[in-house]
């Protein structure tokens, strides 16, 4: 199906139609003049044998070339179905105040940011990736996308806040995964959640509820524990210990059939998506075919010139 991206340019057809009407009027005038010349025998003597219908062919081809060029100005396009990979990775990064502890150099948050950016860089280009940050609540910073620089920039811009809502982070990731367009494919896309955290949940729904929801949605949650048991931070002028809740993070991963990590490398994290599979939908995209119109117009103009030279020894 052909559609026009800028249909108002079809107004350019009007001058071409006016020129065609002028050509027809001119030919009718010529016929009237010929009919007034009543001495037919003398006319045959002084006038060479005419081209007949052939003399109209070059002009017709030229007018058609102008019409096609006018149509090209409207930017014709054809709808094409482009395959769209729906497989999705959601990163959830803890930005609670405990993440400023420096027991993991330079500190827990910066270590998590660096691991997350390396992970994003290693993901297959066809996969969607999104970003959720969580403290007292969880927020989608980047919806699932193939725009890697947008995700990396959002990771660099993370800001610390109070509390830790680990369960809410998982629920928010699940909602983001469900938002990936179906585009003709069935069900939610194959997806994984990678949760980077250090502390105990202090706000929002429980980790157990989140694990059950992820398990029901068939979305494994892989967890990464950042920190040690001797980590501490200065909060409100008081030095507070912030040990890592390895047990809760490990149980979340085990319940959802994900992976639990402490010391991580990019090669280890590849396990997160190696068995994820694929789900391909389709989106309709207009593919401009202006060049086809321009080529057809050029061909018609060349035919007009060539036939005119062949039959009348002049260019149109």
C-alpha positions as CSV (number, residue, x, y, z in Angstrom):
1,X,0.0,0.0,0.0
2,X,1.4,3.4,-1.0
3,X,0.7,6.4,1.2
4,X,2.0,10.0,1.0
5,X,4.0,11.5,3.8
6,X,3.5,15.1,2.6
7,X,0.2,15.0,0.6
8,X,-0.1,18.8,0.3
9,X,2.7,18.7,-2.3
10,X,0.2,17.1,-4.7
11,X,-0.9,20.7,-5.4
12,X,2.1,20.7,-7.7
13,X,0.0,18.6,-10.0
14,X,-2.3,21.6,-10.8
15,X,0.2,23.5,-13.0
16,X,1.0,20.2,-14.9
17,X,-2.7,19.7,-15.6
18,X,-3.0,23.3,-16.7
19,X,-0.2,22.7,-19.1
20,X,-1.9,19.5,-20.4
21,X,-5.1,21.5,-21.0
22,X,-3.2,24.2,-22.9
23,X,-1.7,21.5,-25.1
24,X,-5.1,20.0,-25.9
25,X,-6.5,23.4,-26.6
26,X,-3.6,24.2,-28.9
27,X,-4.2,21.0,-30.9
28,X,-7.9,21.7,-31.3
29,X,-7.0,25.2,-32.6
30,X,-4.7,23.7,-35.1
31,X,-7.4,21.3,-36.3
32,X,-9.9,24.1,-36.7
33,X,-7.4,26.1,-38.9
34,X,-6.8,23.0,-41.0
35,X,-10.5,22.6,-41.7
36,X,-10.8,26.2,-42.9
37,X,-8.2,25.4,-45.6
38,X,-10.7,23.9,-48.0
39,X,-8.3,23.1,-51.0
40,X,-7.4,19.6,-49.8
41,X,-5.5,18.7,-53.0
42,X,-3.3,21.8,-52.7
43,X,-2.7,21.1,-49.0
44,X,-1.4,17.6,-49.7
45,X,1.0,19.1,-52.3
46,X,2.6,21.8,-50.1
47,X,2.5,19.9,-46.7
48,X,4.6,16.8,-46.1
49,X,2.9,13.7,-44.8
50,X,2.1,14.3,-41.1
51,X,3.2,12.3,-38.1
52,X,-0.3,11.6,-37.2
53,X,-0.8,10.2,-33.7
54,X,3.0,9.9,-33.2
55,X,3.4,13.7,-32.8
56,X,1.5,13.5,-29.6
57,X,3.5,10.8,-28.0
58,X,6.6,12.9,-26.9
59,X,4.4,15.6,-25.4
60,X,2.3,13.0,-23.6
61,X,5.5,11.3,-22.2
62,X,6.8,14.7,-21.1
63,X,3.5,15.6,-19.3
64,X,3.5,12.2,-17.6
65,X,7.1,12.8,-16.5
66,X,6.0,16.1,-14.9
67,X,3.0,14.4,-13.2
68,X,5.3,11.7,-11.7
69,X,7.7,14.4,-10.5
70,X,4.9,16.3,-8.9
71,X,3.8,13.0,-7.1
72,X,7.4,12.5,-5.9
73,X,7.2,15.9,-4.1
74,X,4.5,14.4,-1.8
75,X,7.1,11.8,-0.6
76,X,5.3,8.5,-1.4
77,X,6.1,5.6,0.9
78,X,5.2,2.0,1.3
79,X,4.3,0.3,4.6
80,X,6.8,-2.4,5.5
81,X,6.8,-4.8,8.4
82,X,10.1,-4.6,10.3
83,X,11.0,-7.4,12.8
84,X,11.3,-6.2,16.3
85,X,13.1,-8.2,19.1
86,X,11.1,-8.0,22.3
87,X,13.6,-9.8,24.7
88,X,14.1,-7.5,27.7
89,X,16.6,-7.0,30.5
90,X,15.6,-4.7,33.4
91,X,18.3,-3.3,35.7
92,X,17.3,-2.4,39.2
93,X,19.9,-0.4,41.2
94,X,19.7,0.3,44.9
95,X,20.3,4.0,45.6
96,X,19.7,3.9,49.4
97,X,22.1,5.8,51.7
98,X,23.9,2.6,52.6
99,X,25.3,2.5,49.1
100,X,27.7,5.3,49.9
101,X,29.7,2.9,52.1
102,X,33.3,2.6,50.9
103,X,34.0,-1.0,51.8
104,X,33.8,-1.7,48.1
105,X,36.1,0.9,46.5
106,X,35.5,3.6,45.5
107,X,32.1,3.0,47.1
108,X,29.2,0.6,46.7
109,X,27.1,2.8,44.4
110,X,30.0,3.6,42.1
111,X,31.0,0.0,41.9
112,X,27.4,-0.9,41.1
113,X,27.3,1.8,38.4
114,X,30.4,0.5,36.8
115,X,29.2,-3.1,36.8
116,X,25.9,-2.1,35.4
117,X,27.5,0.0,32.5
118,X,29.8,-2.9,31.6
119,X,26.8,-5.3,31.6
120,X,24.8,-3.0,29.3
121,X,27.7,-2.7,27.0
122,X,28.0,-6.5,26.7
123,X,24.3,-7.1,26.0
124,X,23.3,-8.2,22.5
125,X,22.3,-5.1,20.5
126,X,18.9,-6.6,19.6
127,X,17.8,-6.8,23.3
128,X,15.8,-4.1,25.1
129,X,17.2,-2.8,28.3
130,X,15.6,-0.6,31.0
131,X,16.6,0.9,34.3
132,X,14.8,1.2,37.7
133,X,16.3,2.9,40.7
134,X,15.0,2.2,44.2
135,X,15.3,3.7,47.7
136,X,12.0,4.4,49.6
137,X,10.2,3.8,46.3
138,X,11.1,2.4,42.9
139,X,11.1,4.5,39.7
140,X,11.5,3.7,36.1
141,X,14.3,5.9,34.8
142,X,14.5,4.4,31.4
143,X,11.7,2.2,29.9
144,X,12.8,-0.8,27.9
145,X,14.8,0.4,24.9
146,X,17.6,-0.4,22.5
147,X,19.1,3.0,23.1
148,X,22.2,2.0,25.1
149,X,23.6,5.6,25.6
150,X,20.3,6.6,27.2
151,X,20.6,3.8,29.8
152,X,24.3,4.5,30.4
153,X,23.6,8.2,31.0
154,X,20.8,7.4,33.4
155,X,23.1,5.0,35.4
156,X,25.7,7.8,35.7
157,X,23.0,10.2,37.0
158,X,21.8,8.0,39.9
159,X,21.3,10.0,43.2
160,X,21.2,8.6,46.7
161,X,18.0,8.6,48.9
162,X,16.7,7.2,52.1
163,X,15.3,3.6,52.7
164,X,15.3,0.4,50.7
165,X,12.3,-0.9,48.8
166,X,13.7,-4.1,47.3
167,X,10.3,-5.7,46.7
168,X,8.9,-2.5,45.0
169,X,11.9,-2.6,42.6
170,X,10.9,-6.1,41.4
171,X,7.3,-5.1,41.0
172,X,8.2,-1.9,39.1
173,X,10.5,-3.9,36.7
174,X,7.7,-6.4,36.0
175,X,5.4,-3.5,35.1
176,X,8.0,-2.1,32.7
177,X,8.4,-5.5,31.1
178,X,4.6,-5.8,30.5
179,X,4.8,-2.4,28.8
180,X,6.9,-3.7,25.9
181,X,4.6,-3.6,22.9
182,X,3.3,-6.9,21.7
183,X,3.6,-6.0,18.0
184,X,1.7,-9.1,17.0
185,X,3.7,-11.5,19.3
186,X,2.0,-13.5,22.0
187,X,2.3,-12.8,25.7
188,X,4.9,-10.8,27.6
189,X,8.4,-10.9,26.2
190,X,11.2,-13.2,27.5
191,X,12.8,-11.1,30.2
192,X,15.2,-11.0,33.1
193,X,15.7,-8.7,36.0
194,X,19.2,-7.9,37.4
195,X,18.9,-6.3,40.9
196,X,22.0,-4.7,42.4
197,X,21.7,-4.0,46.1
198,X,23.4,-4.2,49.5
199,X,20.9,-3.6,52.3
200,X,17.9,-5.0,54.1
201,X,14.4,-4.0,52.9
202,X,13.0,-1.2,54.9
203,X,10.0,0.0,52.8
204,X,7.4,-1.2,50.4
205,X,6.1,-4.7,49.7
206,X,8.2,-7.7,51.0
207,X,10.9,-9.5,49.0
208,X,8.8,-12.7,49.3
209,X,5.8,-11.1,47.6
210,X,8.1,-9.8,44.9
211,X,9.6,-13.2,44.4
212,X,6.2,-14.8,44.0
213,X,5.1,-12.2,41.5
214,X,8.3,-12.7,39.4
215,X,7.9,-16.5,39.6
216,X,4.3,-16.3,38.4
217,X,5.4,-14.0,35.5
218,X,8.2,-16.5,34.7
219,X,10.8,-13.7,35.0
220,X,14.0,-14.8,36.8
221,X,15.6,-12.2,39.1
222,X,19.4,-12.3,39.3
223,X,20.7,-10.4,42.4
224,X,24.1,-8.9,43.0
225,X,25.2,-8.1,46.5
226,X,27.6,-5.1,46.9
227,X,29.4,-4.7,50.2
228,X,30.8,-6.5,53.2
229,X,29.7,-7.2,56.7
230,X,31.9,-4.4,58.1
231,X,30.6,-1.6,55.9
232,X,29.4,1.6,57.6
233,X,28.1,5.0,56.7
234,X,27.7,8.4,58.3
235,X,24.0,9.2,58.5
236,X,22.9,12.3,60.3
237,X,26.3,12.6,62.1
238,X,26.1,9.0,63.4
239,X,28.2,6.1,62.2
240,X,26.0,3.2,61.3
241,X,26.9,-0.3,60.2
242,X,25.4,-1.4,57.0
243,X,25.9,-5.2,56.5
244,X,24.8,-6.9,53.3
245,X,21.6,-8.9,53.4
246,X,23.0,-11.8,51.4
247,X,20.3,-14.2,52.6
248,X,17.3,-12.2,51.2
249,X,19.1,-11.5,47.9
250,X,20.0,-15.2,47.5
251,X,16.5,-16.4,48.3
252,X,15.0,-13.9,45.8
253,X,17.3,-15.3,43.0
254,X,16.7,-18.9,44.0
255,X,12.9,-18.6,44.1
256,X,12.8,-17.0,40.7
257,X,15.4,-19.3,39.2
258,X,17.9,-16.5,38.7
259,X,21.5,-16.2,39.8
260,X,23.0,-14.8,43.0
261,X,26.4,-13.0,42.8
262,X,28.7,-11.3,45.3
263,X,32.0,-10.6,43.5
264,X,30.9,-10.2,39.9
265,X,32.5,-10.0,36.5
266,X,30.9,-9.3,33.1
267,X,31.6,-12.8,32.0
268,X,29.6,-14.2,35.0
269,X,26.7,-11.8,34.3
270,X,26.4,-13.2,30.8
271,X,24.7,-16.2,32.4
272,X,21.7,-13.9,33.1
273,X,20.7,-13.7,29.4
274,X,22.4,-16.6,27.7
275,X,19.3,-18.9,28.0
276,X,16.7,-16.1,27.5
277,X,15.5,-16.9,24.0
278,X,13.8,-14.6,21.7
279,X,10.4,-13.1,20.9
280,X,10.0,-11.3,17.6
281,X,7.1,-9.0,16.9
282,X,6.7,-6.6,14.0
283,X,6.2,-2.9,13.6
284,X,4.9,-1.1,10.5
285,X,7.4,1.4,9.2
286,X,7.0,3.7,6.1
287,X,9.7,3.2,3.5
288,X,10.0,6.2,1.3
289,X,10.0,5.4,-2.5
290,X,10.6,8.9,-3.8
291,X,13.6,7.7,-5.8
292,X,11.3,5.3,-7.7
293,X,9.1,8.2,-8.8
294,X,12.1,10.3,-9.7
295,X,13.6,7.4,-11.8
296,X,10.3,6.9,-13.6
297,X,10.0,10.6,-14.3
298,X,13.6,10.6,-15.7
299,X,12.8,7.6,-17.9
300,X,9.6,9.3,-19.3
301,X,11.5,12.5,-20.0
302,X,14.3,10.6,-21.8
303,X,11.6,8.8,-23.9
304,X,9.9,12.1,-24.7
305,X,13.2,13.7,-25.9
306,X,14.3,10.6,-27.9
307,X,11.0,10.1,-29.7
308,X,10.8,13.8,-30.5
309,X,14.3,13.8,-32.0
310,X,13.6,10.6,-33.9
311,X,10.3,11.7,-35.5
312,X,10.7,15.4,-35.8
313,X,14.4,16.1,-35.6
314,X,13.8,18.5,-32.7
315,X,13.6,18.3,-28.9
316,X,9.8,18.4,-28.1
